[in-house]
């Protein structure tokens, strides 16, 4: 639930991610991470925030949680709220992807491509997992 209203992605996005003119954040917003991940995987943002647990939606959710935790200072509750998940799910997803990145070359490439889309160059990427 976002703002007490289930499925209020549009309202949440408008309120939480309104840009202040002249101020540019060095970290991507949660919605920009979610949009880039969904576009990369070819899934709709609203479907990713649904109840389905199918693999085609599970992987984008996990990657979103990993990138959001790694690159933003947002509370895990907020990271999870955007996709209607509990903060503990965000922690689990981050750990799972972190572990898989140690040996999965394809996932490493996917994450690197997503980070390039978010940052444009490697100089701004966080080195912390």
URQUIZI-V650359 format. One record per backbone hydrogen bond with DSSP energy under -1.0 kcal/mol. CO is the residue of the C=O (numbers start at 0). NH is the residue of the N-H. Records with the same first field share a line. If there is no record, write none. Layout:
CO = NH ; NH
//
This chain:
1 = 4
4 = 1 ; 7
7 = 11
8 = 12
9 = 13
10 = 14
11 = 15
12 = 16
19 = 22
28 = 32
29 = 33
30 = 34
31 = 35
32 = 36
33 = 37
34 = 38
35 = 39
36 = 40
37 = 41 ; 42
43 = 47
44 = 48
46 = 49
53 = 56 ; 57
54 = 58
56 = 60
57 = 61
58 = 62
59 = 63
60 = 64
61 = 65
62 = 66
63 = 67
64 = 68
65 = 69
66 = 70
67 = 71
74 = 78
75 = 79
76 = 80
77 = 81
79 = 82 ; 84
80 = 83
85 = 89
86 = 90
87 = 91
88 = 92
89 = 93
90 = 94
91 = 95
92 = 96
93 = 97
94 = 98
95 = 99
96 = 100
98 = 101
99 = 102 ; 103
103 = 107
104 = 108
105 = 109
106 = 110
107 = 111
108 = 112
109 = 113
110 = 114
111 = 115
112 = 116
113 = 117
114 = 118
115 = 119
121 = 124
//
